[in-house]
Amino acid sequence: MCERSGKRGYCIVYVEKLSFMHEKRASPRLNIRHVNLAVSSSTTANATMVQLNPDSDFHFEILRDLSAAVFGGGDISEVLTAAYQIVPGDFESYSSAFDTLANNLLAPRASAFEPRIRAALALDGLYEFGPLLLQAFPKPLITIFNTGNQTAFNDEINAYRASPAAGTQFRWIVDQGTWAFNTLSPFDWMAQLQRYTLEGITDQIPGPIFVADSATDTFTKGQGAILAAKLGKCSTYYKFDAASGIGHAGVGGYVMQNQVAYDWFQGILDGC
């Protein structure tokens, strides 16, 4: 979040990095003295990686966010601040820690309801996620979901996930989704996801908003273009082509993505 005083008051900008069911915003600086990490001696033959959390799942998720910092895709201090607040095995503490950073709102949606936000960046742009993911399932399964038959939906998803025919991507999406929403029920996970949409909201977003898209995005392909079209003149749409090597949410090219986005952002600051 950037605050800059001037004749127009404060210029507040929120930046969003979209990754599956995960949003982040800036946080206060970390007091590194308060982070207590057990570090194994690097001189021993059996030295292990520093664990950011004793819970292996939490450690992996924190490490994934931390790895983006070198490319400008995150801030080491904000990630470690969240890590310090997470209690091993306590999913609610994990959720609350990152909700504190993200305020549990997508950047474009937040700008529709918070008048102090003067600009926003959506990297990548996403108009709807829940409905998009649901449409990727076979039509009979969509029908089962729409009728509200939780037992049948769960049975079908779990049976296919356990079968040899299920691909790694399908298993990851289901496992990551149910884990992120702290539920064992695929139906409950999918039902919660349906709220992740900007339908009926875009006409309330004043802009300006920078909307990125990737030609090689395999998860939410074309969503940035849809969002930009819905927003109209208040948006600036930028599509990273295949030659850039930038994939979903900037993976493979954070430096270039951030440079383009921050060049646009500089123009907003110059006008504050």
Residue pairs with C-beta under 8 A, 6 or more apart in sequence:
1 12
1 13
1 14
1 25
1 26
2 11
2 12
2 13
2 269
3 10
3 11
3 12
4 10
4 11
4 269
4 272
6 272
8 272
10 116
11 118
11 119
11 268
11 269
11 272
12 116
12 117
12 118
13 117
13 118
13 119
13 120
13 121
13 265
13 268
13 269
14 25
14 107
14 110
14 111
14 117
14 120
14 121
15 25
15 26
15 107
15 120
15 121
15 123
15 261
15 265
16 23
16 24
16 25
16 106
16 107
16 108
16 120
16 121
16 122
16 123
17 23
17 24
17 68
17 73
17 74
17 123
17 249
17 250
18 106
18 122
18 123
18 124
18 125
18 126
18 220
18 249
19 248
19 249
20 173
20 176
20 177
20 180
20 219
21 176
21 177
21 180
21 181
21 193
22 65
22 98
22 102
22 180
23 98
23 102
23 104
23 105
23 106
23 107
24 65
24 74
24 78
24 98
24 101
24 102
25 101
25 102
25 103
26 75
26 78
26 101
27 75
27 77
27 78
27 81
27 82
27 100
27 101
28 81
29 77
30 76
30 77
30 78
30 80
30 81
30 84
32 80
34 84
35 80
35 83
35 84
37 50
37 51
37 52
38 50
38 51
39 50
40 46
40 47
40 48
40 50
41 47
51 59
52 58
52 59
52 62
52 63
52 66
52 80
52 83
53 59
53 62
53 83
53 86
53 88
54 88
55 86
55 88
55 89
57 179
58 86
58 88
58 94
61 94
62 79
62 82
62 83
62 86
65 74
65 79
66 74
66 76
66 79
66 80
68 74
68 254
69 75
69 76
69 79
71 250
71 254
71 255
71 258
72 254
72 255
72 258
73 250
73 254
73 258
78 101
81 101
82 97
82 98
82 100
82 101
83 97
85 93
85 96
85 97
85 100
86 93
86 94
86 97
87 93
91 182
92 182
95 182
103 110
106 122
106 126
106 196
106 198
107 120
107 121
107 122
107 209
108 120
108 122
108 125
108 198
108 201
108 202
108 205
108 209
108 227
108 231
109 198
109 201
109 205
110 117
110 120
111 117
111 119
111 120
111 205
111 206
111 207
111 209
112 201
112 202
112 204
112 205
112 206
113 204
118 268
118 272
119 207
119 208
119 209
119 210
119 265
119 268
120 205
120 207
120 209
120 210
121 209
121 210
121 212
121 261
121 264
121 265
122 209
122 210
122 211
122 212
122 224
122 227
123 210
123 212
123 249
123 250
123 257
123 261
124 211
124 212
124 213
124 214
124 217
124 220
124 223
124 224
124 248
124 249
124 250
125 211
125 212
125 213
125 223
125 224
125 225
125 226
125 227
125 228
125 237
126 198
126 220
126 223
126 224
126 227
127 197
127 198
127 199
127 202
127 223
127 226
127 227
127 230
128 196
128 197
128 198
128 199
128 223
129 193
129 196
129 197
129 220
130 190
130 192
130 193
130 194
130 195
130 196
130 197
131 194
131 197
132 220
132 223
133 173
133 190
133 193
134 142
134 145
134 190
134 193
134 194
135 142
137 145
141 153
141 156
141 157
144 152
144 153
144 156
145 153
145 187
145 190
150 185
150 187
150 188
153 186
153 187
153 190
154 185
154 186
154 187
157 174
157 186
157 187
158 186
160 166
160 170
161 170
161 171
161 174
174 186
174 189
177 186
177 189
177 190
177 193
178 184
178 185
178 186
178 189
181 188
181 189
181 192
181 193
183 189
183 192
198 227
198 230
202 227
202 230
202 231
205 231
205 234
206 234
207 231
207 233
207 234
207 235
208 234
208 235
208 236
208 268
209 231
209 234
209 235
209 236
210 235
210 236
210 238
210 261
210 264
210 265
211 224
211 227
211 228
211 231
211 235
211 236
211 237
211 238
212 224
212 238
212 239
212 240
212 250
212 257
212 260
212 261
213 222
213 223
213 224
213 225
213 228
213 237
213 238
213 239
213 240
214 221
214 224
214 239
214 240
214 246
214 247
214 248
214 250
215 239
215 240
215 241
215 242
216 242
216 245
216 246
216 247
216 248
217 223
217 247
217 248
218 247
218 248
219 248
220 248
224 237
224 239
225 237
225 239
227 235
228 235
228 236
228 237
236 264
238 260
238 261
238 264
240 246
240 253
240 256
240 257
240 260
244 253
244 256
245 252
245 253
246 252
246 253
246 256
246 257
247 253
250 257
250 258
